[in-house]
């Protein structure tokens, strides 16, 4: 009789849940791109939960994360961000802490 060692995969416990919210009644597509997803403009689609309100919950490793919204193809800083920092393109990135 063989006894198998049943190893359970541990879920990462050091990730924080981050909720991104964007308000725009005219937007047709909204994504969030940032340092946590290699700035891929189409990697993290936000969901329109009610007309004009877009949300996305993501797992973020601890630390500081810069991000922008991509609204109908245009890069937009989060108007509700508590912190921003300059980016290399002459604009601002929003900053989230996890």
C-alpha atoms as an extended CHARMM CRD file, in Angstrom:
* protein
*
        98  EXT
         1         1  UNK       CA              0.0000000000        0.0000000000        0.0000000000  PROA      1               0.0000000000
         2         2  UNK       CA              1.4190000000        3.3140000000       -1.0570000000  PROA      2               0.0000000000
         3         3  UNK       CA              0.9880000000        6.4230000000        1.0010000000  PROA      3               0.0000000000
         4         4  UNK       CA              1.1140000000        9.5400000000       -1.0380000000  PROA      4               0.0000000000
         5         5  UNK       CA              2.0890000000       12.7000000000        0.5590000000  PROA      5               0.0000000000
         6         6  UNK       CA             -0.6330000000       15.1360000000       -0.3290000000  PROA      6               0.0000000000
         7         7  UNK       CA              0.9880000000       18.4860000000       -0.6950000000  PROA      7               0.0000000000
         8         8  UNK       CA             -1.4230000000       21.3450000000       -0.7860000000  PROA      8               0.0000000000
         9         9  UNK       CA             -0.4730000000       24.2690000000       -2.9030000000  PROA      9               0.0000000000
        10        10  UNK       CA             -0.1920000000       27.2890000000       -0.7420000000  PROA      10              0.0000000000
        11        11  UNK       CA             -1.9360000000       30.3630000000       -1.9600000000  PROA      11              0.0000000000
        12        12  UNK       CA              0.2280000000       33.4580000000       -1.7800000000  PROA      12              0.0000000000
        13        13  UNK       CA             -0.7430000000       35.2500000000        1.3880000000  PROA      13              0.0000000000
        14        14  UNK       CA              1.4230000000       38.2930000000        0.8270000000  PROA      14              0.0000000000
        15        15  UNK       CA             -0.8010000000       39.7680000000       -1.8860000000  PROA      15              0.0000000000
        16        16  UNK       CA             -3.1280000000       42.6570000000       -1.1700000000  PROA      16              0.0000000000
        17        17  UNK       CA             -6.4470000000       43.1670000000       -2.9060000000  PROA      17              0.0000000000
        18        18  UNK       CA             -6.6160000000       46.4400000000       -4.7800000000  PROA      18              0.0000000000
        19        19  UNK       CA             -9.8690000000       47.8670000000       -6.1150000000  PROA      19              0.0000000000
        20        20  UNK       CA             -9.5350000000       50.2690000000       -9.0140000000  PROA      20              0.0000000000
        21        21  UNK       CA            -12.5380000000       52.4760000000       -9.8160000000  PROA      21              0.0000000000
        22        22  UNK       CA            -13.0120000000       54.8830000000      -12.6950000000  PROA      22              0.0000000000
        23        23  UNK       CA            -16.0460000000       57.0660000000      -13.3980000000  PROA      23              0.0000000000
        24        24  UNK       CA            -16.8550000000       58.0640000000      -16.9750000000  PROA      24              0.0000000000
        25        25  UNK       CA            -20.3620000000       57.8400000000      -18.4590000000  PROA      25              0.0000000000
        26        26  UNK       CA            -18.9950000000       58.1980000000      -22.0130000000  PROA      26              0.0000000000
        27        27  UNK       CA            -16.2820000000       55.4990000000      -21.8750000000  PROA      27              0.0000000000
        28        28  UNK       CA            -16.7850000000       52.3300000000      -23.8930000000  PROA      28              0.0000000000
        29        29  UNK       CA            -13.6590000000       50.4400000000      -22.7280000000  PROA      29              0.0000000000
        30        30  UNK       CA            -11.4750000000       50.9690000000      -19.6570000000  PROA      30              0.0000000000
        31        31  UNK       CA             -8.3220000000       49.0850000000      -18.6950000000  PROA      31              0.0000000000
        32        32  UNK       CA             -5.8110000000       49.5550000000      -15.8890000000  PROA      32              0.0000000000
        33        33  UNK       CA             -2.1290000000       49.3140000000      -16.7950000000  PROA      33              0.0000000000
        34        34  UNK       CA              0.7710000000       49.6910000000      -14.4310000000  PROA      34              0.0000000000
        35        35  UNK       CA              3.9610000000       48.4520000000      -12.9120000000  PROA      35              0.0000000000
        36        36  UNK       CA              2.0980000000       45.3540000000      -11.6490000000  PROA      36              0.0000000000
        37        37  UNK       CA              1.2160000000       44.1320000000      -15.1730000000  PROA      37              0.0000000000
        38        38  UNK       CA              4.1800000000       45.4050000000      -17.2350000000  PROA      38              0.0000000000
        39        39  UNK       CA              2.1720000000       48.4350000000      -18.4290000000  PROA      39              0.0000000000
        40        40  UNK       CA              0.2000000000       46.2760000000      -20.8630000000  PROA      40              0.0000000000
        41        41  UNK       CA             -2.6580000000       48.5280000000      -22.0010000000  PROA      41              0.0000000000
        42        42  UNK       CA             -5.0690000000       45.6730000000      -22.6860000000  PROA      42              0.0000000000
        43        43  UNK       CA             -4.1430000000       43.1790000000      -19.9440000000  PROA      43              0.0000000000
        44        44  UNK       CA             -6.5980000000       44.2140000000      -17.2250000000  PROA      44              0.0000000000
        45        45  UNK       CA            -10.0670000000       45.0630000000      -18.5060000000  PROA      45              0.0000000000
        46        46  UNK       CA            -12.2960000000       46.8900000000      -16.0770000000  PROA      46              0.0000000000
        47        47  UNK       CA            -15.9690000000       45.9610000000      -15.7730000000  PROA      47              0.0000000000
        48        48  UNK       CA            -18.7650000000       48.4880000000      -16.0470000000  PROA      48              0.0000000000
        49        49  UNK       CA            -20.7070000000       47.6600000000      -12.8710000000  PROA      49              0.0000000000
        50        50  UNK       CA            -23.3270000000       50.3590000000      -13.4230000000  PROA      50              0.0000000000
        51        51  UNK       CA            -23.5220000000       52.8420000000      -16.2930000000  PROA      51              0.0000000000
        52        52  UNK       CA            -20.4480000000       55.0740000000      -16.0910000000  PROA      52              0.0000000000
        53        53  UNK       CA            -18.7590000000       53.2290000000      -13.1750000000  PROA      53              0.0000000000
        54        54  UNK       CA            -15.8900000000       50.9050000000      -14.0250000000  PROA      54              0.0000000000
        55        55  UNK       CA            -14.2000000000       48.6110000000      -11.4880000000  PROA      55              0.0000000000
        56        56  UNK       CA            -11.4980000000       45.9790000000      -11.3110000000  PROA      56              0.0000000000
        57        57  UNK       CA            -10.1300000000       44.1430000000       -8.2960000000  PROA      57              0.0000000000
        58        58  UNK       CA             -6.5680000000       42.8470000000       -8.6080000000  PROA      58              0.0000000000
        59        59  UNK       CA             -4.0220000000       41.1540000000       -6.3620000000  PROA      59              0.0000000000
        60        60  UNK       CA             -1.0130000000       43.3450000000       -5.7400000000  PROA      60              0.0000000000
        61        61  UNK       CA              2.2900000000       42.3900000000       -4.1280000000  PROA      61              0.0000000000
        62        62  UNK       CA              3.2510000000       44.5860000000       -1.1820000000  PROA      62              0.0000000000
        63        63  UNK       CA              4.7740000000       47.9010000000       -2.0950000000  PROA      63              0.0000000000
        64        64  UNK       CA              4.3060000000       50.9090000000       -4.3050000000  PROA      64              0.0000000000
        65        65  UNK       CA              2.6440000000       50.5550000000       -7.6900000000  PROA      65              0.0000000000
        66        66  UNK       CA              2.3370000000       53.1380000000      -10.4380000000  PROA      66              0.0000000000
        67        67  UNK       CA             -0.6060000000       52.9040000000      -12.8290000000  PROA      67              0.0000000000
        68        68  UNK       CA             -2.7840000000       54.6510000000      -15.3970000000  PROA      68              0.0000000000
        69        69  UNK       CA             -6.2010000000       53.9810000000      -16.8590000000  PROA      69              0.0000000000
        70        70  UNK       CA             -6.5290000000       53.3450000000      -20.5910000000  PROA      70              0.0000000000
        71        71  UNK       CA             -9.8880000000       54.8240000000      -21.5510000000  PROA      71              0.0000000000
        72        72  UNK       CA            -10.9600000000       54.1690000000      -25.1420000000  PROA      72              0.0000000000
        73        73  UNK       CA             -7.2720000000       53.8920000000      -26.0710000000  PROA      73              0.0000000000
        74        74  UNK       CA             -6.1770000000       57.0840000000      -24.2480000000  PROA      74              0.0000000000
        75        75  UNK       CA             -3.8670000000       56.9550000000      -21.2080000000  PROA      75              0.0000000000
        76        76  UNK       CA             -5.4770000000       58.7960000000      -18.2720000000  PROA      76              0.0000000000
        77        77  UNK       CA             -4.2580000000       59.4550000000      -14.7240000000  PROA      77              0.0000000000
        78        78  UNK       CA             -6.6440000000       58.3910000000      -11.9600000000  PROA      78              0.0000000000
        79        79  UNK       CA             -8.4510000000       61.6160000000      -10.9870000000  PROA      79              0.0000000000
        80        80  UNK       CA             -9.0540000000       60.2380000000       -7.4720000000  PROA      80              0.0000000000
        81        81  UNK       CA             -5.4460000000       59.1380000000       -6.7980000000  PROA      81              0.0000000000
        82        82  UNK       CA             -4.1300000000       60.3370000000       -3.4450000000  PROA      82              0.0000000000
        83        83  UNK       CA             -0.6000000000       60.3320000000       -4.8370000000  PROA      83              0.0000000000
        84        84  UNK       CA              0.9480000000       60.8660000000       -8.2670000000  PROA      84              0.0000000000
        85        85  UNK       CA              4.4790000000       60.9760000000       -9.6200000000  PROA      85              0.0000000000
        86        86  UNK       CA              6.0480000000       62.2020000000      -12.8660000000  PROA      86              0.0000000000
        87        87  UNK       CA              6.4660000000       59.6610000000      -15.6440000000  PROA      87              0.0000000000
        88        88  UNK       CA              9.1260000000       59.6480000000      -18.3960000000  PROA      88              0.0000000000
        89        89  UNK       CA              6.5900000000       60.9310000000      -20.9530000000  PROA      89              0.0000000000
        90        90  UNK       CA              5.9920000000       64.3310000000      -19.3680000000  PROA      90              0.0000000000
        91        91  UNK       CA              2.7730000000       63.2910000000      -17.6270000000  PROA      91              0.0000000000
        92        92  UNK       CA              1.8210000000       61.8170000000      -14.2950000000  PROA      92              0.0000000000
        93        93  UNK       CA              1.2810000000       58.2780000000      -13.0570000000  PROA      93              0.0000000000
        94        94  UNK       CA             -1.0940000000       57.4980000000      -10.2110000000  PROA      94              0.0000000000
        95        95  UNK       CA              0.4230000000       55.6660000000       -7.2450000000  PROA      95              0.0000000000
        96        96  UNK       CA             -1.1920000000       52.8850000000       -5.1970000000  PROA      96              0.0000000000
        97        97  UNK       CA              0.2540000000       51.3810000000       -2.0220000000  PROA      97              0.0000000000
        98        98  UNK       CA             -0.3700000000       47.7170000000       -1.2350000000  PROA      98              0.0000000000
